[in-house]
Amino acid sequence: MTGQYKVASLFSGCGGMDLGCVGGFEFLGKKYKKLPTKLVYAMDFDEPICNLYNSNFDHICNVQDINTLKSEEVPDHDILTGGFPCQSFSVVAQNPKRLGYKDSVKGKLFFEMCRILRDKQPEVFVAENVKGLLSANKGEAFPLVLQEFKNAGYHVTYKVLNASEYGVPQKRERVFIVGFRDKICFERFHFPKPTTKGHEVPISKILESNVDEKYFFSQKAVDGMLKSKNSKTMNKGRAQDVNSPCNTVGAHLAKVSLNSTDPVLMDNGRYRMFTPREVARIQSFPDSFELTGSRTTNYKALGNAVAPVMMWKVTQEIIKALSNNE
Ligand SMILES: C[S@@+](CC[C@H](N)C(=O)[O-])C[C@H]1O[C@@H](n2cnc3c(N)ncnc32)[C@H](O)[C@@H]1O
């Protein structure tokens, strides 16, 4: 199969996965070329996050709850992507007998992605999730998740990829699950090889200068953190080493505090949080990605996103596997 692959995106967030999937952007002076893909559908149930998405793509991210999304509302496509929220997995493990799409598990988001897959049968799907998925429920959930994807008609493989080994200034380990309908394509697929292992991109490359005062923690917050009985074990505010990639950023950054485990920065002897633009860069979004909407929405959506550069590399390998199938 050759030509332009149509991509449908579920749980699209601000579009990290989507941007990586289509390419055509630049990050830290490196070009990630346009891939032979076209986004035909995107959805998320969080309206402010959809608005942020819409500022950055030509097509619209539909404000929709996946539970009410009918498969026929999703246009035909070749690749289905979804960074489904991980809340579903405990349920998978607790209900092994209920595996398969049943009304009793409706509302569990992972099953909703499988439902769309079953009904639409694209050539490929890519799902992304936290590494903890592998060990969820004492390791019982993950094999069931894989089985559910297999039952939808796919040859399935997975790998934990660390974004810092692929040119992203962040230690972000995520499991990528990729499934092909065609066995030959599946056998041809390989996860991308690390490109920056041992010479990771440090945070110092992405820091903004002249950061607004509102990003600095007050002396009261610093004193409170130092007094807290956890301050030693908590690594005193998790100030990051600017000569290394950042620890994982998450949606929680919207509520960052010095007493949490969220990464913060020591800037000229003062603690501060990362700015939304810095978080975008830590996630490998290009500076052309517009950060519209509230700061809270920016942090939440960016922290939840799939690093575009990481996704670009995975998609490139998927395209290779698909397009040799002549
Ligand atoms: C991990 S984030 C996805 C990030 C996205 N893949 C990216 O790269 O930017 C999961 C998204 O699922 C959305 N979500 C959660 N429950 C949903 C539901 N029932 N229907 C639709 N979207 C939902 C959240 O709003 C969130 O943006």
PDBQT file of the ligand as one rigid body, heavy atoms in Angstrom, charges set to zero:
ROOT
HETATM    1  C1  LIG A 401      -3.235  11.086  27.526  1.00  0.00    +0.000 C 
HETATM    2  S1  LIG A 401      -4.260  12.348  26.901  1.00  0.00    +0.000 S 
HETATM    3  C2  LIG A 401      -3.977  12.208  25.165  1.00  0.00    +0.000 C 
HETATM    4  C3  LIG A 401      -2.867  13.061  24.662  1.00  0.00    +0.000 C 
HETATM    5  C4  LIG A 401      -2.762  13.118  23.167  1.00  0.00    +0.000 C 
HETATM    6  N1  LIG A 401      -2.631  11.801  22.581  1.00  0.00    +0.000 N 
HETATM    7  C5  LIG A 401      -1.572  13.949  22.742  1.00  0.00    +0.000 C 
HETATM    8  O1  LIG A 401      -0.593  13.401  22.258  1.00  0.00    +0.000 OA
HETATM    9  O2  LIG A 401      -1.606  15.183  22.903  1.00  0.00    +0.000 OA
HETATM   10  C6  LIG A 401      -5.853  11.642  27.057  1.00  0.00    +0.000 C 
HETATM   11  C7  LIG A 401      -6.978  12.539  26.572  1.00  0.00    +0.000 C 
HETATM   12  O3  LIG A 401      -8.202  11.799  26.661  1.00  0.00    +0.000 OA
HETATM   13  C8  LIG A 401      -9.237  12.709  26.898  1.00  0.00    +0.000 C 
HETATM   14  N2  LIG A 401     -10.403  11.948  27.391  1.00  0.00    +0.000 N 
HETATM   15  C9  LIG A 401     -10.564  11.368  28.595  1.00  0.00    +0.000 A 
HETATM   16  N3  LIG A 401     -11.756  10.746  28.668  1.00  0.00    +0.000 NA
HETATM   17  C10 LIG A 401     -12.367  10.936  27.468  1.00  0.00    +0.000 A 
HETATM   18  C11 LIG A 401     -13.623  10.544  26.941  1.00  0.00    +0.000 A 
HETATM   19  N4  LIG A 401     -14.493   9.843  27.660  1.00  0.00    +0.000 N 
HETATM   20  N5  LIG A 401     -13.917  10.883  25.665  1.00  0.00    +0.000 NA
HETATM   21  C12 LIG A 401     -13.035  11.614  24.948  1.00  0.00    +0.000 A 
HETATM   22  N6  LIG A 401     -11.836  12.038  25.400  1.00  0.00    +0.000 NA
HETATM   23  C13 LIG A 401     -11.505  11.701  26.649  1.00  0.00    +0.000 A 
HETATM   24  C14 LIG A 401      -8.648  13.714  27.888  1.00  0.00    +0.000 C 
HETATM   25  O4  LIG A 401      -9.322  14.958  27.825  1.00  0.00    +0.000 OA
HETATM   26  C15 LIG A 401      -7.189  13.782  27.391  1.00  0.00    +0.000 C 
HETATM   27  O5  LIG A 401      -6.981  14.922  26.579  1.00  0.00    +0.000 OA
ENDROOT
TORSDOF 0
